[in-house]
């Protein structure tokens, strides 16, 4: 009867029951103890869990979180998708399932090998997959995020939410003792976990804890993340091997977006083949030991497409549980639709031959404007393109105004790990009325050593020549103004050819050539000072070193995982006079950057660096690599947030040297902590700070505050030049489905 003894002090403390009443209830409940699950209703309504119980729960969870060192299991997933409401907007969602008109019910099944290695390495190899969708590709969410559920760890679902079993999270949760139960002949606490405020980082629900060792029997949590309202129920194993691991999971998710509503119900069964536990005295984390850098034993191929089972008949022989009658009807309906589609395709092909070519062409153009394409051909490669008319590709910043970009991707992975990647990109800045285009081509010929050839072609920012530096140097800080200068802007076309190789683990050597063709409109006034066309030819060397880089081998391909140390970069370029090029110079840039995880889902990112132009002869162009004005949006976290949002773009080319530092602190709870209504929408808050030293700016200081939501990211920034606040602005980017 330890369940009553352990809670006796609590009952007497609140004085809710007399001793005689307690003894009578205990005597009446004794015949029920042997049953599998019985409720013992001794708990007053809305009683807060005492600290004595919470402390035992927290201390036990900290031990159990590292109890399992690794495991291998077979995972069977069976899910149904119900379309409650949809409209044409759903076509804009990348990687969305291809939904068919008038079809509201779909089914999806998969068999996988799941492998886990502490502290948080999950890998899944899909062996078989079938569905009633028109195409096997597509998803609304990554189901594996919901399978990464170590309930004892500090965070759940791949660091998406905070676990209520972690002591650091107790400031965010309320714990209410709901009832006492007997489950499997063992006393159990049913605890209601309630967030103190609405947040996408917190869950709401129940958990059942055994009173003898404070392990979890089961849990039932619900929450909201991105566009998904989810509820997850899980039951832990009942054997010594699976006691700390979930064996059955029930997921209920609702996707809602602009009057689109899709409901997904998934059931997951885990059959554990091997479970290894942490030995006494062994610490589970990535040890700073050279012999531990190779984590290949923790990773396998995600999906072997050459052996993937995709037909329904073959999958039926592998299915561990039979289908219901309703589920079998879904597969039968798919076969009937497939037959009708073949007949319709033949009929449409005949009708297209009779139509005027102009009508067929206009129809194809209309499809390209509103539809996304994801084509995967085994012998050709994969091609990805989002719709041309897509508002999610727009962004706004105070400095650059409104910009739009479109990216096309082609990938070809060869059998031995070699890779060919081509990514053309076009963009337009509506404020500057400038069109930008570039193409990045990479051929990885030695995937074991990251050996690759790269070619980058495009048009860059408008830039002015180094002649302006003499004008800037002659102006005192008190009277300095860009508006008083006559700047001759040159347009730029560049070609960068490079070769990259990893010398040793974490040390990469990048060698190449940087070529620029810069030109402007020729006028008599301009020709009296400078020429209208300049070419440059510069050999370039870049060294990147990340000490202690962890990695794993995916066949012949080496995949870097991360390091506890920063990445150090040295970039050197020397302009020489060959092939009618002009201007000799040397450019040297040094930098270090790192993202540090602190306190579960809190992060600090920093970037420090400096750059110099040396040994200049004739005219050249101040064009830095690590300190540049981006003409197209690259995402919110480009350069680890290490950009100056309010800095005038002309400053980037206004000095022969610079020293800079940027830092970002990211957390779900910073300033909006007491505003619970906003936290139900905001996923992350960020604090930005940056400082820059260069002539006429000693220093330039910038601070900012930003929020991240599932739809957009936004920030407000303040610039300070030489101790005076000079500008206030904002940045806005759509992040929906881009993360």
N, C-alpha and C positions, 0 to 999 in steps of 0.2 A: 504493500500500500504506500509506496514511496511517493506516489503522486499527491497524496494528501499531506504527508509529513513535510514534503518540500515546500508546500504552499501554506502550511499552518500559520506561520508568522504573518503572512499576508492577510489571511482571513481574520485573525485576531486584531491586527493593526487597524483594520477598517471597522471592526466591531459590528459586522453585518449579521453574524450568526452566533447563536449561543452554542456552547459546547455540547449540550444535550441534543440540540437540533443537528449538529454536525455528526455526532455519533449515530443518530438514527438514520441519517442519509447514507453514511458509510455502510451501516449494517444492511440497508435495503439494496445497496448497489453491489454488494459482494457476489450475489449469484450471477451478475452480468459481466464480471471481470473476465471470464473465460471466453466471451464472445469476441468476434473479430473487431467490431467497432460499436461502442456505446457512448452516449453523451452523459456526462456527470454534471448536472446543472447546478454548480455551486458558485458560479462567478456572478457577481453583481453586474448590472448593465453598464457599459462604457467605463469599465475599470482599467486604469492605466497599468501597464505591466511594470512591476516594481524593478528597481535598479538591480536587485540581486539576481533576478532572472535574466535581465538584459546583459549584465556583465558575463554571466555564464554562457549566454548565447554568442556574444561577441568573441570571447576567448576561444570557445570551441570552434567557431567558424574560421578563425585565423589559423588554427591547426589543420582543420579539414581541407582548407583551400589548397594546401600543398601536399595532401595525403597521397593523391594519385600522381604518379610520375609520368605515365604514358598508358595508352590503351589503343587497341584495334577492335573495331566493331563493324558489323554489317548493318547498314541503315536502309530501312524500307520506308519510303514516303508515299502516301496516297492522298491526293488532294482534289477537291472540287472547286470550280470557279463558277459563281452565279452572277450574271450581269443584271443588276436591278435597274440601272439606268445608264444610258450612254448617248453621246452625240459626236459630231465630227471632230471636236477638239481632241478626242482621244487619239487621233491619228498623229498628232504632233509629239506624243510621248515616245521618246526613244526606247527601243527594246521592248515595247509593249507587245503582248500576245496579239497575233493576227485574228481579230474577232470577226465572225461572219454575221451577216445581216440575218435577223430573226432568230439567231441561235443564242439562247440565254444560259445554257448549262454546258460546262466543259469538265473534263477530268484529266488528271495528270498523275503518273506513277513513275517511280525511279527506284533502282537498287544501286547502292553505293558501298564502297569501302571507306570508312571514316577512321582517321588516325589523329590522335592527340598526343602532344608532347608538352610538358610543363615548361614555361608558365602559361603560354597562350598561343601555341602553334597548332592550328587545325588544318587538316588536309583531307580532301574528299576526292575519291576516284570513282567516277560514274561508270557502272558496268552495263546498266540497261535502263532505258527510258522510253516510255510511250505516253501518248496523250491523244485527246480527241480534237486538238487544235489543228488548224490547217498546216501549220509549220511547227516543228519541234522547238524552234528558237523563239525567244521572247519571255519576258517576265515583268512583273510589276515591282518586285523586290527580290532581294537575295535571300532565299530561304535559309542559307547557311548562317546568316547573321542571327537567326532565331535558334539555331542549334548550338551556338557557342554559349552554352549556359552552364557555367560553373557557379551554382547559386551561392557558394561559400566565398567566392572571390570578391574583390572590392567593387568591381563593375561587371555588368552583364551584357550579353549580346554584342560582343566585340566593342566594349567601352561605350556603348550607347546610353546605358542607364546605370544609376548607382544602386548597388545591392543593399537592401535593408539589413542584411546580416553583418555589414561592416561598421565598425565603431565610429569611423569618421563620418558616416552618413546619418548618425542619430540626430543631428541638428536639423535634418530635413524631413524626418519621419515622426509620426506618432504611433505608438504601439499599444493596442488595446487587447486585453485578455478576453477572448470571446467565450471559450468553454474548455473543459477538461474532458478528454476522451480516453477510451481504451481501444487501441488498434493493435492487432496481432498479439494480444495478451500483454501489451506494454502500454503504460500511461503516456499520454500525449497532450501537449498544449496546442490549442488552436488560437493563433494570434492574428489579429487583424492589423495590417500595415496600412496606414493612411498618410499620404503626403501632407505636410503643413501648408503647402500651396501648390497650385497647378504648375507642372513643369514637364517638358518632354524628357527630362533626365530622371524622373521618378516614376515609380510604379505604385499601384493601388491593388490590394487584394489580401489573400489569406495564405498563411503557411502553417504547417503542422510539424511540431518539433517533439521528438521523443524526450521524456523527462529524465531518463537515466543517463544518456550521453550527449543530449542536445544536438543530435543529428536530425536532418530533415527527412521526414517521411514523404511529403508532397507539398506542392505549392500551387497557387492559382492567382496569377498576377495579370493586371491589365494596364495599358498605358497607350501613349500616342507618340509616334516618331515619324518624321517626314509627313507623308500623306496617309499613313497607315494607323488606324485604330486597332490595336491588337489585344488579344487575350491569350495567355499561354498557361496551360495546365500541364503539370509533369508529376510523374510518380518515380521515386527513386527505387533502386533495386533492393531485393530482399535477401540477398546472399552476401557473405563477407567480401566477395570480389566486387560486387556492384552497389554496395551500400551507399557510396558517395556519388554515384553516377545516375543520371536519369535513364530509365528504360522505356518509358512511354511518354509521349508528348502530344498534346492536343492544341493546335494553333487555330485561332479564329481571327481573321483579319478583314478589315473593311477599308477599301481604297476609295477615297472621295476627292474629286477634283473637278471644279467647275461643272457641277450637276452630273458628273459621272460617278457611278457607284458600282464597285465590284466587290463581292464578298468571296473570300477564299478560306476554305476549311482544309487543314492539313492534319494528318495523323502520322506520327513517326514512331517506329519501333526500332530499338537498338538491341542487337544480339552481340554481346561482347565475347570476342574470341581470346583476347589476351589483355590482362590488366596488371600493370607493374606499379608497386607502391614505393614511396620514398623510404629509404633506409634511415635508421636512427642516426641523427647527426648530419644527414645530407641536406644541403641547402639547394633549393630549386630556383635557379635563375641562370641566365647566360653568363657563365664564368669568364672572367678576363684571362683566358688561357689559350695560347695559340692552338693547342690540340683540340679545343672546343669550337673553333671558328667554323668548321665544316659541319653544318646541320643537315646533311643529306639524308641521314637516317630518319629525320622527322618529316620529310617531304617525299611525295611521290607524284606521278603525273596526275593532273587534275582529271583528264578525260582522254582515254585512248580511243580515238574515233575509228580506228581501223577494226576494233573489236567490239564496238558499242552495239548492243542489241536494241533495235528500234521497232521491230515488227511485233504486232500484238500476239501472234501465235507463239513465237519463241518466248516472249515475256510471260505468257501464261504458265509455262513450265517452271519458271523461276519464282513466281509469286508465292510468298509464304502464307498468305491468307486468301481465301476465296472472295470473289466479288459478290456484292448484293445484286438482286435482280435489276434494280434501278441503274446500277453502275454498268452492268452488262448492256443495257439498252443504250447507254451513251456511246459505247463502242460500236454497236450495231448501226446507230444513226450516222456515225461518222463514215462508215463504209458505204452507206446509201448515198450520203452527200458526195463522197468521192466519185462514185459512179456518175452522178448527175453533173458534176463539174467537168468530167471528161466529155460528156455529150454537149454541154454548153460551150466548151472550148472549141470543139469542132464547128459548131453552129456559128459562133462569133467570128471564127477565122474566115468562114465563107462570106459572111456579111461584110467584113472589113475589105475584102477584095472588091466588093461592089460599091463601097463608099468612095467619094472623092478623096484624093490623097491629102488635101488641105484639112478636111475634117479629122482624119486620122492623126495628122500631125498636131493639130490644136488639142486634141484629146491627150496625146502623149505629153505635151507641154504642161497642161493642167495637172496631170498626175505628178509631174516632177516638182511643181510648185508647192504642193501640199503634202506629199508623201515622203517618208524616209525610206532609204534603201539599205539593206544589209544582205549582200550576196556572198555566199561562201561556196566556191567551186574547188574541189580537191586538187585538180591539176593546174588551176589558174591562180587561186588565192582568194582572199576575202576583200570585199569592197564595202565601205561604209560611208553613207552620206545622209545628213539630216535634211529635212525639207528646206527649200530655198526661202519660202515665206515662213519664217519662224521668229516670233517676237522674243523668244528666249535667248536669241543670239545677240540681243542689243545690250549695251551698257552705257552708263553715263558717269563722267567725272568732271569736276570743276575745271581741271586743266585742259582736258582733251575734248570735252563736250560729248556728243552722242556718237557712238561707234557701232558698227555691225561687222560681223565676221562669219565666214562659212569655211568649214574644214572638210576635206575629203581624205579618206584614209584607204590605203591599199597595203595589205600584208600578205606575204607568201612565206610560210614556214616549211623548210625542206626537212626531209626525213632525218638528216644527221644533225639537226639543230641550227643550220644556217638560216638566216632570215633576211628577207628583202622588204623594206618598209618605204613607202612613198606617201607623202602627206602634203598635197597642194593646199594653199590657204589664200583666200581673197578677203578683203575687208574694205569698208568705206567709212571715212570720218565725215559726218554730215556738217560738223562745225567748220572744219578746215576745207571741206569739199575736195578731199584727196582720196584717190583709190590706191590701195596697197595690195600687192600680190607677192607671194613667195612660194617656193617649193622646197621641201626637205626630203632628201633621198639618203637612205642608209642601207648598206649591205654588210651584214655581220657574217664574215667568212670563217672566223674562228671563235665560236661561242664559248669555248672553255676559257679563253683569255680575253674576252670582250674585244677581240680583234675585228675592226670594222673600218670601212671607207664611208665617208660622208660627203655629201654635196648639198650646199645651201645656196639658193639663187633667189633674188628678189629685189624690190626697191625699198630703200630705207627712208629715214627721216630726212626732211629738208635740213640742210646744214650750211653754216657759213665758214669761211676759210680762216686760217690762223692769222691773217692780216688784222682781223678784228681784235686779237689779243693785244696787239700794240696799242690800239685805241683804248682798250679797257684798262691797260696798265697805266696809261697817262691820266686817267680820270681819278680824282680823289673820291673816297667813300662818301663824303658829304654831298657831292654833286652827281653821283653816279646815277644813270638812268639809261635803260635800253632804248627807250623811246627817242633819245637824243642821238642815237647812232644810225648811220646809214649802212644797214646790214645787207650784204649781197648773198641771198640764199641760193644754194646749189641743190639740185635734185641728185639722187644717188641710186645707182644700180650696182649691186654687189654680187660676187661669186666667191664662196668659201669652199675650198677643197681640203679635206683633212683625213688623217689616219689615226686611229686610236688603238692602243694595245695596253693590256694590264701587265706590268712588269712583274710585280709580286702582288699578293693579296692586298687590295685596298689602294695600290699605287698605280695610277693610270698616266700614260704619256700620250699626249695629243700633239701631233705635228701636222702642219698644213700650210696653205697659201691663202692669203686674203687679198682679193683684187676688187677695186672700186673704180667706177666710171662716174665722175661727177660733172654736171654741166648746168648751165643757166643761159638765159636769153642774152645774146650779145648786143651790147649798146655801146656807142662811142664813149660815154661816161665811164662805163664799166671797163672797157678795154684800156682806158688810160691808167687804171690801177692794177687790174688782174686780168688773166685770161678767162674765157668763158667755158673752157673744158680742161679737166685735169684727170689723169689716170694715176693709179697707185698700184704697186706690186710689193707685197710684204710677206716674207716667210714668218711663220708663227709657231710658237711652242707653248703648250699649256700642260701643267703638271697638277694633278689632283691627288691628294693623299688623305685617306680616311683610316687612321689606325684602328686596329681591332675590328675589321669588317667581318661580320658574320654572313655566311652564304650557304646555299645548298645547290646541288647538281641535279638538274632536270634533264636526264639523258646526257647529252654532250654540252648542254647549255648551263652556264653558271649564272645563278640569280642571287644578287646581293640582297640581304635582309635588313641590315642596319648595324649601327655601332654605338657604343657608349661615348665616343669621342667626336669632336668636331671634324669637319672636312676643311682642309687647307688647300688653297688654290693659288698658283702663280701663273700668270699669263704674260708672255713676252712676245712682242711683235717688232720687226725692224723693216722700215721702208727703204727700198733700194731703187736706183735708177736703171731699170732695164725695160725693154720693150716699150720705149717712149714714155715711161712713167716719170713723174715729177715729184720732187720732195723727198728728202731723206729725213728719217726720224726714228726714234725708238720709243716704244710704249711699254710700260711695265705696270701691272696691276697685281696686288696681293689681297687676299681676303680669307676669312674664316667664317663658317656658318654652322649652326646646329639647332636642332629641335630637342628640347629636354622635357620629358614627361615627369610631372610632379603631382603628387596627391591624386592618384587615379586618373581622372579625365581632365586634368589641368595641364596646360602646356606653356612653356616659355621658348620662344624662338629668337635667335639673335643673328645678326649679320654685321660684321665689321670689315672694313677694307680701305685701301688707299690706291691711288694711281698717279702716274707721272708720265709726262712726255719729255724725252731727253734728246740731246744732240740733234736739234732741229736745224736743217738747212733748207733754204728756199721755202716755198709755201707748203703747208700741210693742213690737214683737217683734224681738229680735236674730236676724236670719235672713240669714246671708251666702250668697253664690252660689259663690264660689271656695273657701270654707272651711266645709264642711257635712258632716254625718254621713249617709252614703248608706244608705238603708234597704233597698235591693235591690242584689244583686251586679251589677256592670256589666262584669266581666272583670278580669283581673289588672292590666292596665296602664292602668286608668282614671286620668285626671288625671296621666298619665305617671308612675305609681307614687307620685304626690305626696300620699299619704294617711298619716295616723297610725293604725296598727293597734291600738295599746294605749291610746290616749287615751280617757278616759271621754266618752261621747257628750254629757253635760251641759255639758262645757266649750265646745262649739261655740256655745252661746248664752249664755255667761256673761260676756262682756266687750264693751264698746263699741269696742274696737280690738284688733288683733292684728298680729303680724309673724311670718312663717314662711319656712322654706326646706327643700326636700327634694331629695335627690340619689340616683340609682340607678346603680350600675355593673354592667353585664351582660357576661358572658364565658363561654365554654364551659369555661375552665380557671381556677379560683381556688383553692378549698380542697381539692377532691377530686382534684387533679392526681396525687398518688401512688396513689390508690385506683382502680385500673383497672377493677375489677369494677363499681363504681358509675357510672363514666363511660360504660360501655356502655349505661346506661339513662338517665342525665341528659343533657339537651341543652343546658341553660343553667344557670349559677349567677348569683346576684344578691347584691350588697351594698347595703343600704338605710341611709340616714341622714337624719334630720329633726330640725329644731329649731324651737321655737315660743316666742314672747315674748308674754305677756299678764298682766294682774294675777293674782296668786296663783300664776303659773307663770313664773318668771324665772330660768332658762328651763325648758322641758320638752324633753328630748332623747330621741330614740328611734333605736335601731340594730337592724338585722335582717339575716338571711341567708336566702336562698331558693333553691330549685331549680325548674327547669322540665323536665318530661318530656312525652312524647307523650300520656300519660294524664291527668296532674294536675300542678298547681303547688302548692307548699307553702312555707311560710316560718315562721321563728321570730323573735320580736321581743322586745326588752327596753325598757321605759319607765323614764325617770329624771326625777323631779320634784324640782326645787330641790336637785340634787346627790345625791339618794337614789334607788336603784333600787327602784321601787315595784311593777312588774308584769312578768310574763313570759307570753307567749301565742303562739298560732300562727294561721295562716290557711291554708285548704285550699280549692281550687277545682278542679272537673273542667274540663280544657281539651281533652279528646278531641274531635276534629273541629270545634273552635271556632276554630282558627287559620287 
